[in-house]
């Protein structure tokens, strides 16, 4: 069971749908994020690293959506 869990609205999460949730959570003192389509990314040692990874992931999705 995760120690901490919160949802962030994704700028361009899942399959390009606005408002998809992305979860950042910890398990056994390691941090992960789960994308809107259920993929788990991690582990990260610190919550801040997971959040930075999430921001990079969302930025890459946003880039793909731009013509």
C-alpha positions, 0 to 999 in steps of 0.5 A: 500500500502506498504511503502517500498519494496525490493526483495532479491534473495533466496538461496533456496526459494519457492520450492527449486528453485534457484533465487526465490524472497523473498520480505521484506516490511512494512505496517502501521509501521510493517515489513513482508516478503513474500516467493517465494510461496506467504506466508506472514510472520510477523509482525515484529516491525523492518526491522532488525527483518524481515530480521533476520526472513527471514535469519532463514527461508532460513536457514531452507529451506537449511537444508531441502534440504541437505541429 
